[in-house]
């Protein structure tokens, strides 16, 4: 921005003021980064879980329980005391190896890897779900690191039928409740194969107060692809096409969990999905990398599956509800993230990196940002001396929220600290702050307690209050 005449000196002084303020902010951040807040070390330790031998990764926020024997499953994730994943009570403490399964499938629950595409048993499709070395084989666990970062590696057996062999690294750190996954599918055969790899996470949708009932306030959210290949941005692959669980609004797909079996595919390119237990206020965001030119199975980058009652036909051809009741059809929902279908020559591998971010929130998720989740978006109402900031949020990292005032051109004008935040507590923002009168918008950023800017949790245009002018 350039001006001439009598305003030049004012502009230069203003620029000098802004430059000085930015320098001071940088110095503060530098001091914080040089003297980061210490965190207790994370741990990896053997344990037992529901009768299985297991390994636990833990930090101040998380407890992750892995059962290597059950296909290397991550059986439970507990954040701030809240367990997320479904564990099938029918099989607690039990293990049926693939050699004794007689082609049946045993759904233990938890989180795991599966091959795609599914279909007829013709060598190029996986005829699952069934018990095989990939799903139920015994994996070998190795501890990679402990201390500031805790990581384990799980190596599974090779499956002669598909030619695949899976391995997975799971990592947590001490400075946040993030969970990182590095999953690998390898061609362990002597032939060329083509497969997609899928993460399958089963979330518990039972009512925590009455497990015989399901949670009436459980949701999932994903961003629609504006150029979707699917009608309405999603495709129902199984179940009722007009399932009342599904809705689209403002470029988002939402799923309200109802007790009806259904599978829905999305070709979202946003690289995230969110699962939201709005009853308890606990949410999880799963992130992945989308390959723009990748050949995804059926074009789906992610899938949601609802377990529940299904319509079937009896022997006389009349419709009936099949698998009705939590014993026959337990309460859970699957979130599934896919890789593209890739060709692998013998000994070649393909890697998939995913990230989980748990957080707390009051109200339903309406959006996901770089640094948190949103129920009520950030608003900024201009006043004579600054702005009143409001919003209902959750954050992924401990630290503080700061309001960055921006000019009409997007240039940074001033930064004001708002409040201290932690992932285990929802954020209800309602605060008046002083700011420059010539700012046009405010961006709220999360500065973690190590001094790093984790990005925006929302941005709003400054709106004049009724009866006032900016």
C-alpha positions in Angstrom: 0.0 0.0 0.0 1.5 3.4 -1.0 0.3 6.9 -0.3 1.7 10.3 -1.2 1.6 13.8 0.1 1.1 14.7 3.8 0.2 11.1 4.7 3.7 9.6 3.9 5.2 10.3 7.3 2.1 8.8 9.1 2.3 5.7 7.0 6.0 5.3 7.7 5.5 5.7 11.4 2.6 3.2 11.3 4.8 0.7 9.4 7.6 1.2 11.9 5.1 0.6 14.8 3.9 -2.6 13.1 7.4 -3.8 12.4 8.4 -3.2 16.0 5.4 -5.0 17.3 6.1 -8.0 15.0 9.7 -8.0 16.2 8.5 -8.1 19.9 6.1 -10.9 19.2 8.9 -12.9 17.4 11.2 -12.3 20.4 8.5 -13.6 22.8 7.8 -16.6 20.7 11.6 -17.2 20.4 11.9 -17.1 24.2 9.1 -19.5 24.6 10.5 -21.9 22.0 13.9 -21.8 23.7 12.3 -22.5 27.1 9.4 -24.8 26.2 7.0 -26.0 28.8 8.2 -29.5 30.0 6.0 -32.5 29.6 6.1 -35.8 31.3 7.7 -38.5 29.1 5.5 -41.0 27.3 5.7 -44.7 28.0 5.4 -48.0 26.3 4.6 -50.9 28.7 3.1 -54.4 28.6 -0.4 -54.8 30.0 -3.5 -57.0 29.8 -6.7 -55.8 28.2 -10.0 -57.6 28.5 -8.1 -60.9 28.9 -5.6 -60.3 26.0 -1.9 -59.7 26.3 -1.4 -56.2 25.1 1.0 -53.2 24.9 0.1 -49.7 26.1 1.4 -46.4 24.8 0.6 -43.5 27.1 1.2 -39.8 27.6 -0.6 -37.2 29.8 -3.6 -37.3 27.5 -3.8 -40.7 26.0 -3.8 -44.4 26.6 -3.5 -46.6 23.5 -3.9 -50.4 23.8 -2.6 -52.7 21.1 -3.2 -56.4 20.9 -0.6 -57.8 18.4 -2.3 -61.2 18.4 -5.5 -59.9 16.9 -4.1 -58.8 13.5 -2.1 -56.0 15.1 -5.3 -54.2 16.2 -5.3 -50.9 18.1 -8.1 -52.1 20.4 -8.7 -49.0 22.4 -7.9 -45.2 22.4 -8.7 -43.4 25.6 -8.4 -39.6 25.6 -9.0 -37.7 28.9 -10.7 -40.7 30.3 -13.0 -41.3 27.3 -12.7 -44.6 25.3 -13.5 -44.1 21.6 -13.4 -47.6 20.0 -15.8 -50.5 20.0 -14.7 -53.7 21.6 -16.9 -56.7 20.9 -18.0 -58.2 24.2 -18.7 -61.5 22.4 -15.0 -62.1 21.9 -13.3 -60.4 24.8 -10.2 -62.4 25.8 -10.7 -64.9 22.9 -8.6 -65.5 19.9 -9.4 -67.8 16.9 -6.5 -68.1 14.5 -7.2 -68.1 10.8 -6.2 -71.8 10.6 -9.2 -72.6 12.9 -11.7 -70.1 11.5 -13.2 -72.2 8.7 -13.7 -69.1 6.6 -15.7 -67.3 9.2 -15.1 -63.7 10.3 -14.6 -62.7 13.9 -15.1 -59.0 14.6 -13.1 -58.2 17.7 -13.5 -54.4 17.2 -10.8 -51.8 17.4 -8.8 -50.3 14.5 -7.0 -52.3 11.8 -6.0 -52.5 8.1 -8.0 -54.2 5.3 -7.4 -54.7 1.6 -9.6 -53.2 -1.2 -11.4 -53.7 -3.5 -13.8 -56.1 -2.1 -15.7 -58.4 -4.4 -15.8 -61.9 -5.9 -13.0 -64.3 -5.0 -11.2 -63.9 -8.4 -7.7 -63.0 -7.3 -8.2 -59.2 -7.8 -10.8 -58.7 -5.1 -10.8 -59.4 -1.4 -13.8 -61.7 -0.6 -14.0 -60.4 3.0 -14.9 -59.9 5.6 -13.2 -63.2 6.6 -10.5 -64.5 8.9 -7.2 -64.4 7.2 -3.5 -63.6 8.1 -4.1 -59.9 7.3 -7.1 -59.5 9.6 -6.5 -62.1 12.3 -2.9 -63.2 11.9 -0.5 -62.7 14.9 1.6 -59.6 14.4 5.1 -59.0 15.9 5.5 -55.9 18.0 8.7 -54.0 18.4 9.3 -50.9 20.5 11.1 -48.3 18.5 11.4 -45.4 20.9 10.3 -44.0 24.3 10.7 -40.7 26.1 9.8 -37.6 24.1 8.3 -39.8 21.4 6.9 -43.3 21.9 6.6 -45.5 18.8 6.0 -49.2 18.2 6.1 -51.2 14.9 3.8 -54.1 14.1 4.8 -56.6 11.4 2.2 -59.0 10.2 2.4 -62.3 8.4 2.3 -62.6 4.6 -1.0 -63.7 3.0 -0.5 -66.0 0.1 -3.9 -65.4 -1.4 -3.6 -61.6 -1.8 0.2 -61.5 -1.9 0.1 -58.8 0.7 2.0 -58.2 4.0 1.1 -55.4 6.3 3.2 -53.5 8.8 2.3 -50.4 10.9 4.1 -47.9 13.1 2.1 -46.1 15.7 3.6 -43.0 17.4 2.6 -40.5 20.1 4.6 -37.6 21.6 4.6 -35.9 24.9 3.4 -32.4 23.8 -0.1 -33.3 22.4 -2.6 -36.0 22.1 -1.9 -36.5 18.4 -1.6 -40.1 17.2 0.4 -40.8 14.0 0.2 -43.9 11.9 2.6 -45.1 9.2 1.1 -48.1 7.4 2.8 -50.2 4.8 1.5 -52.8 2.4 4.2 -54.9 0.8 4.1 -57.4 -2.1 5.3 -60.5 -0.4 4.6 -62.7 -3.4 6.5 -63.5 -6.6 3.9 -61.9 -8.8 2.7 -58.4 -9.6 -0.4 -57.4 -7.6 -2.8 -54.4 -7.5 -4.4 -53.4 -4.2 -5.7 -50.5 -2.1 -5.1 -50.4 1.6 -7.8 -49.2 4.0 -7.8 -48.2 7.7 -10.9 -49.4 9.5 -11.8 -47.7 12.8 -14.8 -49.0 14.7 -16.2 -46.3 17.0 -18.5 -47.3 19.9 -22.0 -45.8 19.4 -23.7 -47.3 22.4 -25.2 -45.1 25.1 -22.6 -44.8 27.8 -25.3 -44.6 30.5 -27.3 -47.5 29.1 -25.3 -49.8 26.8 -28.5 -51.7 25.8 -29.4 -48.5 23.9 -27.6 -46.6 21.2 -26.2 -43.0 21.4 -28.8 -40.7 19.9 -26.3 -37.9 19.5 -23.5 -39.5 17.6 -22.3 -37.9 14.3 -19.7 -38.0 11.5 -18.7 -35.1 9.2 -16.7 -34.8 6.0 -16.3 -32.1 3.4 -17.9 -32.8 0.0 -16.0 -32.7 -3.2 -17.3 -29.8 -5.3 -16.6 -31.9 -8.4 -17.9 -35.1 -7.0 -18.4 -38.1 -9.2 -21.3 -39.1 -7.0 -24.9 -37.9 -7.0 -25.3 -35.3 -4.2 -21.6 -35.8 -3.4 -21.9 -39.2 -1.9 -23.0 -42.7 -2.9 -24.9 -45.2 -0.8 -23.4 -48.7 -1.4 -25.5 -50.7 0.9 -28.7 -50.0 2.8 -31.5 -47.5 2.2 -30.7 -44.9 -0.4 -32.9 -42.4 1.5 -31.5 -43.2 4.9 -32.4 -40.3 7.1 -28.9 -40.5 8.7 -27.4 -38.6 5.8 -27.6 -34.8 5.0 -25.6 -32.2 3.1 -25.4 -28.5 3.8 -22.9 -25.7 3.0 -20.5 -28.1 1.3 -20.5 -30.6 4.2 -21.7 -34.2 4.5 -23.1 -35.2 7.9 -24.1 -38.6 9.2 -26.4 -38.8 12.2 -25.9 -42.4 13.5 -29.2 -44.3 13.5 -29.6 -48.0 14.0 -29.8 -48.9 10.3 -27.1 -50.9 8.5 -25.7 -48.8 5.7 -22.5 -48.0 3.9 -21.8 -44.6 2.2 -18.9 -43.7 0.0 -17.5 -40.2 -0.5 -14.8 -38.9 -2.9 -13.8 -36.0 -0.6 -10.5 -34.4 -1.4 -10.2 -32.4 1.9 -8.1 -35.0 3.6 -10.1 -35.3 6.8 -13.1 -36.9 8.4 -14.5 -36.2 11.9 -16.3 -38.4 14.4 -18.3 -36.6 17.0 -19.9 -38.0 20.2 -21.9 -34.8 20.8 -23.5 -36.5 23.9 -20.3 -36.6 25.8 -18.5 -33.8 24.0 -15.6 -36.0 22.6 -14.6 -35.9 19.0 -11.9 -37.3 16.8 -10.5 -36.0 13.5 -8.7 -38.4 11.2 -6.4 -36.9 8.5 -4.8 -38.4 5.4 -3.1 -37.3 2.2 -5.2 -37.4 -0.9 -3.5 -38.1 -4.2 -5.2 -36.0 -6.8 -4.5 -38.4 -9.7 -4.9 -41.5 -7.6 -7.1 -44.4 -8.8 -9.3 -44.8 -5.7 -11.4 -47.9 -5.4 -14.9 -47.0 -6.7 -13.5 -43.4 -6.6 -14.0 -43.4 -2.8 -11.4 -41.7 -0.6 -13.3 -42.4 2.6 -16.3 -44.6 3.7 -18.6 -44.6 6.6 -20.3 -47.9 7.6 -23.2 -48.1 10.2 -23.8 -51.4 11.8 -27.5 -52.0 12.6 -30.7 -53.6 11.7 -31.2 -54.4 8.0 -34.1 -55.2 5.8 -34.2 -58.8 4.5 -36.7 -61.2 3.0 -38.0 -64.3 4.8 -38.6 -67.7 3.2 -42.0 -66.5 1.9 -40.5 -63.4 0.3 -41.8 -61.0 2.8 -39.6 -58.2 4.3 -38.3 -58.4 7.8 -35.8 -56.7 10.0 -32.6 -58.8 10.1 -30.0 -58.7 13.0 -32.1 -56.6 15.3 -30.7 -55.9 18.8 -27.3 -55.1 20.2 -26.4 -58.8 20.7 -26.9 -59.7 17.0 -25.9 -56.3 15.6 -23.8 -54.4 18.1 -23.7 -50.6 18.2 -20.7 -49.3 16.2 -19.8 -47.1 13.2 -16.8 -47.6 11.0 -14.7 -44.8 9.5 -12.6 -46.0 6.7 -9.8 -44.2 4.8 -8.6 -45.6 1.5 -5.4 -45.4 -0.5 -5.4 -45.5 -4.3 -5.2 -48.8 -6.0 -1.5 -49.3 -6.7 0.5 -51.9 -8.6 3.2 -53.6 -6.7 5.9 -55.8 -8.1 7.5 -58.4 -5.8 9.1 -56.8 -2.7 7.7 -53.4 -3.6 5.8 -51.4 -0.9 3.3 -48.5 -0.6 3.0 -46.3 2.5 0.0 -44.5 3.9 0.4 -41.9 6.6 -2.6 -40.9 8.8 -3.1 -38.7 11.8 -5.7 -38.8 14.6 -6.5 -35.7 16.6 -8.8 -36.0 19.6 -10.4 -32.9 21.2 -13.4 -31.8 23.4 -16.3 -29.7 22.1 -19.6 -28.3 23.3 -22.2 -28.7 20.6 -22.0 -30.5 17.3 -19.0 -30.2 15.0 -19.7 -27.9 12.0 -16.2 -27.6 10.7 -12.5 -28.6 11.1 -9.6 -26.2 11.0 -5.8 -26.6 11.1 -5.6 -26.4 14.8 -9.0 -27.4 16.1 -12.7 -28.2 15.6 -15.6 -25.8 15.4 -19.2 -25.9 16.7 -20.1 -22.2 16.5 -17.7 -20.3 14.2 -15.6 -17.4 15.3 -17.4 -14.0 15.2 -15.9 -10.6 15.7 -18.2 -7.7 16.5 -16.4 -4.3 16.2 -16.6 -1.8 19.0 -15.2 1.6 19.7 -11.9 0.2 21.1 -11.6 -3.2 19.4 -13.9 -6.3 19.1 -16.0 -8.8 20.9 -14.8 -12.3 20.0 -17.2 -15.3 20.3 -17.1 -18.9 19.2 -17.4 -22.5 20.4 -14.3 -24.5 19.7 -12.1 -27.5 20.5 -8.3 -27.5 20.1 -5.7 -30.2 19.2 -2.8 -28.8 21.2 -2.2 -27.1 24.6 -1.3 -23.5 24.4 -3.0 -20.1 23.9 -5.3 -18.6 21.4 -4.3 -15.2 19.9 -6.4 -12.9 17.8 -4.5 -11.5 14.7 -6.1 -8.4 13.4 -5.8 -8.1 9.6 -6.1 -5.2 7.2 -8.3 -5.2 4.1 -5.3 -6.5 2.1 -4.7 -9.3 4.6 -1.6 -7.7 6.2 -1.1 -8.3 9.9 -1.9 -5.3 12.0 -1.9 -6.4 15.6 -1.9 -9.5 17.8 -3.9 -9.8 21.1 -3.7 -12.8 23.4 -7.1 -14.3 24.2 -7.0 -17.3 26.5 -5.1 -20.4 27.5 -6.5 -23.7 26.1 -6.0 -27.4 26.4 -7.4 -30.2 24.2 -9.2 -31.9 27.1 -11.5 -28.9 27.7 -13.9 -27.3 25.3 -13.4 -23.6 24.5 -16.2 -21.1 24.9 -14.9 -17.9 23.5 -16.7 -14.7 24.6 -14.2 -11.9 25.1 -13.8 -8.2 24.4 -10.4 -7.1 23.3 -8.7 -3.9 22.2 -7.7 -3.6 18.6 -7.0 -1.2 15.8 -10.0 0.6 14.3 -8.8 0.1 10.7 -8.7 -3.7 10.8 -11.1 -5.5 8.5 -10.9 -9.1 10.0 -9.6 -11.2 12.8 -7.9 -14.6 12.5 -7.7 -16.7 15.7 -4.5 -18.8 15.9 -3.3 -21.4 18.3 0.2 -20.9 19.7 1.2 -24.2 21.4 3.0 -24.3 24.7 6.3 -24.9 22.8 5.8 -21.5 21.0 4.8 -23.0 17.6 2.0 -21.5 15.6 -0.3 -24.4 14.9 -2.5 -22.5 12.5 -5.9 -21.0 12.5 -9.0 -22.1 14.4 -11.2 -19.7 12.5 -11.4 -16.3 10.9 -14.1 -13.6 10.9 -14.8 -10.3 9.3 -15.2 -7.5 11.8 -18.9 -6.5 11.8 -20.0 -3.3 13.3 -22.3 -3.5 16.3 -25.9 -2.3 15.9 -25.9 1.5 16.2 -22.1 1.8 16.1 -19.6 2.3 13.3 -16.1 1.0 13.1 
